[in-house]
């Protein structure tokens, strides 16, 4: 298993699903949601909720969002970059 206290990136491969978060407990939470039949969106919300508790200085309402999405049955991957400031009227 990778030592999460050392910087570096691991190569990963998956046939069904993949989760990446800044904290192992949030990743495990998302995995459990997926195992229970939840969608990728359900898993993302669960992981974000946990991160808001264990990393409140980094995650929560008004935080950034980066996502790679591939709708089932489609080969196209869509990237979402939700960082930066929201428009004043948002």
C-alpha positions as CSV (number, residue, x, y, z in Angstrom):
1,X,0.0,0.0,0.0
2,X,1.2,3.5,-0.8
3,X,2.4,5.7,2.1
4,X,0.0,8.6,2.0
5,X,2.5,10.8,4.1
6,X,4.9,10.9,1.2
7,X,4.4,12.9,-2.0
8,X,3.9,11.0,-5.2
9,X,1.3,9.7,-7.6
10,X,0.3,6.1,-8.2
11,X,-0.9,4.6,-11.4
12,X,-4.4,3.2,-11.1
13,X,-6.7,1.2,-13.3
14,X,-10.3,0.3,-12.8
15,X,-13.1,-1.5,-14.7
16,X,-16.0,-0.3,-12.6
17,X,-15.3,2.8,-10.6
18,X,-12.6,5.0,-9.1
19,X,-12.5,7.4,-6.1
20,X,-9.9,10.0,-5.3
21,X,-10.0,12.4,-2.4
22,X,-7.6,14.3,-0.2
23,X,-8.3,11.9,2.8
24,X,-8.4,8.1,2.9
25,X,-11.6,8.1,5.1
26,X,-13.5,10.2,2.5
27,X,-12.4,7.8,-0.2
28,X,-13.6,4.8,1.8
29,X,-16.9,6.6,2.4
30,X,-17.4,7.1,-1.4
31,X,-16.4,3.5,-2.1
32,X,-19.0,2.2,0.4
33,X,-21.7,4.4,-1.2
34,X,-20.8,2.9,-4.6
35,X,-20.8,-0.7,-3.2
36,X,-24.3,0.0,-1.7
37,X,-25.5,0.8,-5.2
38,X,-25.2,4.6,-5.1
39,X,-24.2,6.6,-8.2
40,X,-21.0,8.5,-8.7
41,X,-22.8,11.7,-7.7
42,X,-24.0,10.1,-4.5
43,X,-20.4,9.0,-3.7
44,X,-19.1,12.5,-4.5
45,X,-21.7,14.1,-2.1
46,X,-20.9,11.6,0.7
47,X,-17.1,12.2,0.3
48,X,-17.6,15.9,0.3
49,X,-19.7,15.9,3.4
50,X,-17.1,13.9,5.2
51,X,-14.3,16.2,4.1
52,X,-16.3,19.2,5.3
53,X,-16.1,17.7,8.8
54,X,-12.5,16.4,8.8
55,X,-11.0,19.2,6.6
56,X,-13.2,22.2,7.3
57,X,-10.4,24.6,6.3
58,X,-10.3,23.1,2.8
59,X,-13.7,21.8,1.9
60,X,-17.3,22.8,2.3
61,X,-19.8,25.3,1.0
62,X,-18.1,27.6,-1.5
63,X,-15.2,25.2,-2.1
64,X,-13.8,24.2,-5.4
65,X,-14.9,21.2,-7.5
66,X,-12.9,19.3,-10.1
67,X,-14.5,16.3,-11.7
68,X,-14.0,13.9,-14.7
69,X,-17.2,12.3,-15.8
70,X,-18.0,9.6,-18.3
71,X,-21.7,8.9,-18.8
72,X,-22.6,5.2,-18.9
73,X,-22.4,3.9,-22.4
74,X,-20.4,6.9,-23.8
75,X,-16.7,7.0,-24.7
76,X,-16.4,10.7,-24.1
77,X,-15.0,12.0,-20.8
78,X,-16.1,15.4,-19.7
79,X,-13.9,17.6,-17.4
80,X,-15.5,20.0,-15.0
81,X,-13.4,22.8,-13.4
82,X,-15.5,24.6,-10.7
83,X,-12.7,26.6,-9.2
84,X,-12.4,30.3,-8.7
85,X,-14.9,33.0,-7.7
86,X,-18.6,32.8,-8.6
87,X,-20.3,35.7,-10.4
88,X,-21.8,38.3,-8.1
89,X,-25.4,37.4,-9.1
90,X,-24.9,33.6,-8.5
